Structure formats: structure tokens, C-alpha cells
């Protein structure tokens, strides 16, 4: 690891406070659109996309990719989401809501495909630094659109883990955190999150947000993150 990245890992403080209660049963704490907007703003900045705008009781980002034209995001799967869905007839437009997949399934016609569950998670305070990377790995820091990127490589120079963080206002959005299969279960994910969190601390943040897969959720819970709500996705199949 280079000296700068190593210093980032060593700067982390030890203290975690349970600001957010954990998810209980299938119901999460109440969310508001402002929190989702802070998350979605970071998601957009990390990809060089325009910021979300308010539309039809939710938020929308004009993504413009061939496989994703737009994404609409809602706090729940209520009338606003259903009315939005009724106006969508082309594929590659995504609907997202802070509900579990079963609830989103019930809200939409059968031709909408529901993707695997994810989880909106939050952390208020600095995470514990796990120490240096295992022998044979090095980390570097770069920029990509509006995000800081930390890449961990192995002795052969191949990417072993990568993650991004965007700081806007007092919110840090952690994005696309990944440890590749041959390098898993060696502490790289924890070290990567600690280094990203050190960058977030330099920005003076008071809120950290991310959306986790089922597999990633276990790591983040172990690092002191809390689940705010399930986060589910629906899309029309490509014809």
C-alpha cells in the first residue's frame, strides 16, 4: 500500500453510535424523500449524471444509457409509483422504492420484472480502522466523475477490490464497493470501507449512506451500519 492510502487507514477513529434503529420484521423506520434525494444525488454524481429532480411525488434521474433510460425513485409503493408505472411503456425505465420486493410486486402489473432485494443503509460516525492491507496488496486513490475511487491491486497489478465515495454537503454516499472472488475473505472489504470513510471524514460529513446487496449487507452490519429500509427495483423486460 502506498503511504497516502496507508495513512488514510490509520486516521480512522474508534467510535460507533446507534443513531439509526435496525430494521425489524419487514417494516423499516419511516423515510422521507429528502433522505432518498441525498442518496440519489451521490449516486448520480458518481456516474457523471444530472442530479435528481422532483417528479410525480418521487424523484427521477435522466440516466440516458442504452440499458437504463431513466430511474424513478419513491419512498413507498403507493399511488405515485403506480401512476408513474402506468405511464411507462418502453423497456429500460427503472422504478425503485424503499419497500421489500414482495410489496413492490403487489403494486405493479405482472409484466414488470422485480429484481433481487437490496438495502438502504446508513452510518453516522467514523468507522473503526481495521489496520493495514494484507501482504501483497497495494491501494491507490483517484477520481472518477464526482467520486473519489480507491482501488486495491494484488502483486500482479490486478484489481482485487474497488470502491467509491461521493461527498456532497454533509452526506457521503458509498458506491459500487466490490471485492472480487479470488480475493474475498481476506479483510479487503473492511480495509477498503475504512479508507473510503477516511476520505469522507475529510469532507466533514455527518451522514453516510449506501445501498447494499444481500451479500454486502453482512459486511456493513459488522462495520456498524444500520438498515434503514429495503430498496427494491422493477423494470420492464427488453422486448
Buried (B, 14 or more C-beta within 10 A) or exposed (E): BEEEBBEBBEBBEEEBEEEBEEBEEEEBBEBEBEBBBBBBBBBBBBBEBEBBEEBBBBBBBEBEEEEBBBBBBBBBBBEBBBEBBEEBEEBBBBBBBBBBBBBBBEBBEEEBBBEEBBBBBBBBBBBBBBEBBBEEBBBEBEEBEBBBBBBBBBEEEEEBBBBBBBBBEEBBBBBBBBBBEEBBEBBBBBBBBBBBBBBBBEBEBEBBBBBBBEEBBEBBBEBBBBBBBBBBBBBBEEE
